[in-house]
Structure formats: C-alpha cells, structure tokens
C-alpha cells in the first residue's frame, strides 16, 4: 500500500511526482494543476514537522516552462533521466534552503514555488 496520494492526470506529471516522493513524509499529496497557458504544474501538499515544534501545512509548487515541458514530453521515456535529476536537485536544494532559514531563526514560508526552465529539458 502506498502511503502517498497521487492526483495526477498525465503520465508525465505522475512519474515526476514519484521521482521526488521520498523527499517528503508519508501522507503527502501530489497533484497536477494547469497553468494559464495549459502547462501542467506539480503541486505538493504536505505537513512539515521539521520547521518548528508544531505541524505546518506546506505547499510546494513546481512550475515548468512551457517549451521545456514540451521538450520533456517529447523525450522518449527511457531518456528522461536528466529531467528527473534536475527536478530532484532543485527540490532537494529548496528543501535544504528552507531548513537553513529555519535554523537561522527566519520564518519559513508555507508556500514555495520552483520554476524549471531550459535546464529541465
């Protein structure tokens, strides 16, 4: 049984959600949301315990540049490893940055956005 929730309508966003699943606690929800231009975004909803003594609901949105996502979608599945690695690196770096902010006594935002462009695909 999977302890994560996936609400992704496209295969591509679902596979990207699975690439970063282990970076988040169980009970995290991964959802697909369309931007104004129709490009899908990956939205991660989770309860964070690492940014204080109480649980905080957090939203992490990964937005893809339209052209970069089109290139990713056109890439054969067996060659998508670069996109997986870039996504994972950005998410890990952003989570690390949030942890540093908290450690330095700064308020950690409840909503975080990542923009992935040409380096993604």
KELOTOR-567149 format. One line per 4 residues: number of its first residue (from 0); their letters; for each residue x, y, z of N, C-alpha, C. Coordinates in steps of 0.05 Angstrom, whole numbers, plus 32768, in hexadecimal, padded with zeros to 4 digits. Example, Ala and Ser with C-alpha at 12.3 -4.5 7.8 and 13.67 -1.06 7.14 Angstrom:
REM residues 2
0	AS	8108/7F8E/809C/80F6/7FA6/809C/8108/7FBE/809C  8101/7FD3/808E/8111/7FEB/808F/8102/8001/809D
//
This chain:
REM residues 121
0	XXXX	8011/7FE8/8000/8000/8000/8000/8012/8019/8000  800B/802C/7FEF/801A/8045/7FED/800F/8059/8002  8021/8065/8011/8019/8078/8025/8018/8094/801B  801A/8097/8001/8019/80B1/7FF4/8000/80B2/7FE2
4	XXXX	7FF7/80CB/7FDD/7FDF/80CE/7FCB/7FE8/80DB/7FB2  7FE0/80D0/7F9B/7FE7/80DB/7F81/7FCD/80E3/7F72  7FCB/80FC/7F6C/7FB4/8106/7F5D/7FBE/8113/7F43  7FCB/8104/7F33/7FD8/810E/7F1B/7FCA/8101/7F03
8	XXXX	7FC0/8112/7EF1/7FB1/8108/7EDA/7FC4/80FF/7EC3  7FDB/810B/7EC1/7FED/8104/7EAC/8003/80F1/7EB6  800B/80DF/7EA5/8020/80CC/7EAB/803A/80DA/7EB3  8040/80EF/7EA4/8059/80FE/7EA9/805B/810A/7EC5
12	XXXX	8046/8117/7ECD/8046/8124/7EE7/8045/810E/7EFD  8037/80F9/7EF9/8036/80E3/7F0C/8053/80D7/7F10  8061/80D3/7EFA/807C/80C8/7EFC/808F/80DC/7F0A  808B/80F5/7F05/809C/810A/7F13/8095/810A/7F31
16	XXXX	807C/8107/7F38/8075/8106/7F54/8083/80EE/7F62  8084/80D8/7F55/8091/80C0/7F60/80AF/80C4/7F63  80BB/80D4/7F53/80D8/80D9/7F54/80DF/80E7/7F6F  80CD/80F8/7F79/80D3/8107/7F92/80C4/80FE/7FAA
20	XXXX	80B5/80E9/7FA8/80A4/80DF/7FBE/80B4/80DC/7FD8  80CB/80CF/7FD6/80DA/80C8/7FEE/80E5/80E1/7FFD  80E4/80F8/7FF1/80ED/8111/7FFE/80D9/811C/8011  80C1/8111/8010/80AB/811B/8021/80A0/8105/8033
24	XXXX	8093/810E/8049/8089/80FA/805C/8070/80EB/8050  806A/80D4/805C/8052/80C6/8055/803A/80D8/8058  8025/80D1/804A/800C/80E1/8049/800E/80FA/8039  8023/80FD/802A/8026/8114/8018/8014/8110/8000
28	XXXX	8009/8126/7FF6/7FF8/8124/7FDE/8005/8132/7FC7  8007/8125/7FB1/8013/812F/7F98/7FFC/8133/7F84  7FF9/814C/7F7B/7FE3/8152/7F69/7FED/8161/7F50  7FDE/815E/7F3B/7FE4/816C/7F22/7FD1/8184/7F20
32	XXXX	7FDD/819A/7F18/7FCD/81B2/7F14/7FD6/81C0/7EFB  7FC4/81C9/7EEB/7FCB/81D6/7ED2/7FCF/81F4/7ED6  7FE4/81FF/7ECA/7FE9/821B/7ECA/7FD7/8229/7EB6  7FD7/8243/7EB5/7FC7/8252/7EA2/7FCC/824A/7E85
36	XXXX	7FE5/8243/7E7E/7FEB/823C/7E63/7FE7/821E/7E5D  7FDC/8210/7E71/7FD6/81F3/7E6E/7FED/81E1/7E76  8004/81EC/7E7C/801B/81DB/7E84/8015/81D1/7EA1  8018/81B7/7EA5/8013/81AD/7EC0/8028/81B4/7ED4
40	XXXX	8020/81B7/7EED/8031/81BB/7F04/802E/81A3/7F16  8042/819D/7F26/8041/8189/7F3A/803E/8197/7F55  8029/8192/7F63/8024/819F/7F7D/8025/818A/7F93  8036/818F/7FA6/803B/817C/7FBC/802F/8188/7FD6
44	XXXX	801D/817A/7FE3/8011/8183/7FFC/801B/8170/8012  8027/817B/8026/8030/8169/803C/802F/8178/8056  8031/8168/806C/8033/8173/8087/8050/8171/8090  805C/8187/8094/8079/8188/809C/807C/818A/80BA
48	XXXX	808C/8178/80C5/8092/8179/80E1/80AE/8185/80E6  80BE/8188/80D1/80D9/8190/80D5/80DE/81AE/80D7  80C9/81BE/80D5/80CC/81DB/80D6/80BF/81E7/80EF  80BF/81D8/8104/80B4/81E2/811D/80AA/81CC/812F
52	XXXX	80A0/81D3/8146/8097/81BF/8159/807A/81B5/8152  806D/81C3/8140/8052/81BA/8139/8051/81B5/811B  803E/81A5/8113/803B/819F/80F6/8032/81B7/80E7  803D/81BA/80CE/8035/81D0/80BD/802D/81C4/80A2
56	XXXX	8017/81CD/8098/800E/81C5/807D/801F/81D5/8069  802B/81C7/8056/803C/81D4/8042/8033/81CD/8026  8038/81E0/8014/8032/81DB/7FF8/804B/81E2/7FE8  8053/81CF/7FD8/806B/81D1/7FC8/8063/81CE/7FAB
60	XXXX	8066/81E3/7F9A/805D/81E2/7F7F/8075/81E2/7F6C  8076/81CF/7F5A/808B/81CD/7F46/807E/81D5/7F2B  8086/81EC/7F21/807C/81F6/7F07/8091/81F1/7EF1  8088/81E8/7EDB/8099/81E2/7EC4/8095/81F7/7EAE
64	XXXX	80AB/8200/7EA3/80A9/8212/7E8C/809C/8202/7E75  808A/820F/7E67/807A/8201/7E52/808C/81F3/7E3E  80A0/8200/7E33/80B1/81F3/7E1F/80C1/81DC/7E2B  80CB/81E0/7E44/80DA/81CA/7E50/80C9/81B2/7E56
68	XXXX	80B0/81B6/7E5E/809E/819F/7E63/8097/8192/7E49  8094/81A1/7E34/808E/8195/7E1A/80A5/8183/7E11  80BE/818C/7E15/80D5/817C/7E0E/80D6/8163/7E1F  80D0/8166/7E39/80D0/814F/7E4B/80BC/813A/7E42
72	XXXX	80A4/8144/7E3C/808E/8132/7E33/8095/8124/7E19  80A4/8131/7E08/80AC/8125/7DEE/80C4/8111/7DF1  80D1/8112/7E07/80E8/8101/7E0C/80DE/80E4/7E12  80EA/80D0/7E05/80E2/80B5/7E0C/80E6/80AF/7E2A
76	XXXX	80D4/809F/7E35/80D4/809A/7E52/80F0/8090/7E5C  80FD/8080/7E4C/8117/8075/7E55/812D/808A/7E56  8128/80A2/7E4B/813C/80B7/7E4A/8135/80CF/7E5D  8123/80CB/7E6E/811A/80E1/7E80/8129/80E4/7E9A
80	XXXX	813E/80D5/7E9C/814E/80D6/7EB5/8159/80F2/7EBC  8161/8101/7EA8/816C/811C/7EAD/8156/812E/7EBA  813E/812C/7EAF/8128/813C/7EBB/8123/8133/7ED8  8124/8119/7EDD/8120/810F/7EF8/8135/811A/7F0B
84	XXXX	814E/811A/7F01/8165/8123/7F12/8163/8141/7F18  815B/8150/7F03/8159/816D/7F07/8142/8173/7F1B  812B/8167/7F17/8115/816B/7F2A/811D/8164/7F46  8129/814C/7F4A/8130/8144/7F65/8145/8157/7F71
88	XXXX	8158/8160/7F62/816C/8173/7F6C/8160/818D/7F75  814D/8197/7F65/8140/81B0/7F6C/812F/81AD/7F86  8121/8197/7F88/8110/8193/7F9F/8121/818F/7FB8  8136/817F/7FB6/8148/817B/7FCD/8155/8195/7FD5
92	XXXX	815E/81A5/7FC2/816B/81BF/7FC9/8157/81D2/7FD6  813E/81D2/7FCC/812A/81E4/7FD8/8123/81DB/7FF4  8120/81C1/7FF9/811A/81B7/8014/8132/81BE/8026  814A/81BA/801C/8162/81C1/802D/8162/81DF/8034
96	XXXX	815B/81F0/8021/815A/820C/8026/8145/8213/803B  812E/8206/803A/8119/820A/804F/8124/8202/806A  8132/81EB/806B/813E/81E2/8085/8152/81F6/808F  8162/8202/807E/8176/8216/8086/8168/822F/8090
100	XXXX	8152/8238/8083/8143/824F/808C/8139/824A/80A8  812E/8232/80AC/8123/822C/80C7/8139/822B/80DC  8150/821F/80D5/8166/821D/80E8/8171/8239/80EF  816F/824C/80DD/8178/8267/80E2/8163/8278/80F0
104	XXXX	814C/826C/80F7/8138/827A/8106/8124/828A/80F4  8125/8286/80DA/8113/8294/80C8/80F9/8284/80C5  80E4/8293/80BE/80CB/8286/80B9/80CC/8278/809E  80C3/825F/809E/80C2/824F/8086/80A7/8253/8078
108	XXXX	80A7/825B/805F/808D/825F/8051/807D/8245/804F  8063/8247/8050/8052/822F/804D/804E/8228/8030  8053/823A/801D/8050/8235/8001/806B/823B/7FF3  8074/8228/7FE4/808E/822A/7FD7/808A/8223/7FB9
112	XXXX	8097/8232/7FA8/8095/822D/7F8B/80B1/8228/7F80  80B2/8215/7F6D/80CB/8210/7F5E/80C3/8213/7F41  80D4/8221/7F32/80D0/8224/7F15/80E6/8214/7F07  80DE/8201/7EF7/80F2/81F2/7EE7/80F0/81FA/7ECA
116	XXXX	8107/8202/7EBF/8108/820B/7EA4/8119/81F9/7E92  812A/8204/7E82/813A/81F5/7E6F/814C/81E0/7E7B  8155/81E4/7E93/8166/81D0/7E9F/8157/81B6/7EA5  813C/81B8/7EA6/812C/81A0/7EAC/812B/818D/7E94
120	X	8127/8198/7E7C/8126/8187/7E64/812F/8197/7E4B
//
